[in-house]
Amino acid sequence: MQVYDFTIKTRLRRTLSAMTAIYCLATVCWPFLCTVAVVALAHMLWLGVMLAGILTMCFAVASLLFWNITYGRLRKYYRFLDNAETGDRRDIAVTFNGESDCVQRYGLTFKRFDVTDMNGGQLLVLVEHSVETPFVNGAKYLFTCAGDMLIAYKKL
């Protein structure tokens, strides 16, 4: 059973492209709005300059929020899916020992699972925290991993 749906990468890529285009359009419109504010209030220059300053502050705050929150989170998740899909995959037969704490990687939060491979070695496998995984303690699974990221599993 696949853990992640890699088909959403196309939608994420389109969404990121649209967001970039909208931001570029806003960047082009911002100086125009500032110029209109100054020209329209030419008889009260201080008011026009103050309005242009307020528009600049609003644009700067909106840009910061956009790039760090909205665009940034989507971009991090897209990069994670791309790395997970194209990473070096390997199959491991394991016994599930339980869920450990959460860890931060790639700007995302992951659940960490303690497993024992068939040779008795202890491993930690990561799964993105929003993904539901119905693992049972002591059960045996065949994990497909890219690095230490769980990509797919099958109960043995």
Secondary structure by P-SEA (a helix, b strand, c coil): cccccccaaaaaaaaaaaaaaaaaaaaaaaaaaaaaaaaaaccaaaaaaaaaaaaaaaaaaaaaaaaacaaaaaaaaaaaaaaaaacbbbbbbcccccccbbbbcccbbbbbbbbbcccbbbbbbbcccccccccccccccbbbbccccccccccc
